[in-house]
Amino acid sequence: MQVDTLTLQVDALALQVHALTLQVHALTLQVHALALQVHALALQVDVLAFLPNSGDKLQTII
């Protein structure tokens, strides 16, 4: 009986660790998504910088 309780406690702890691992992975994906958005914005600024008469547009974005 005592062994069963201990086994259940260990299983519960393992599930909590697994849940925490999934949360960390989700946060990592959110950080990667934000980094991709920043890169996309940087590419847009680079493109606008090469367009003729884009100074006004560039100032608006920045």
Secondary structure, DSSP 8 states (H G I E B T S, - for coil): -HHHHHHHHHHHHHHHHHHHHHHHHHHHHHHHHHHHHHHHHHHHHHHHHHSTT-HHHHHHH-
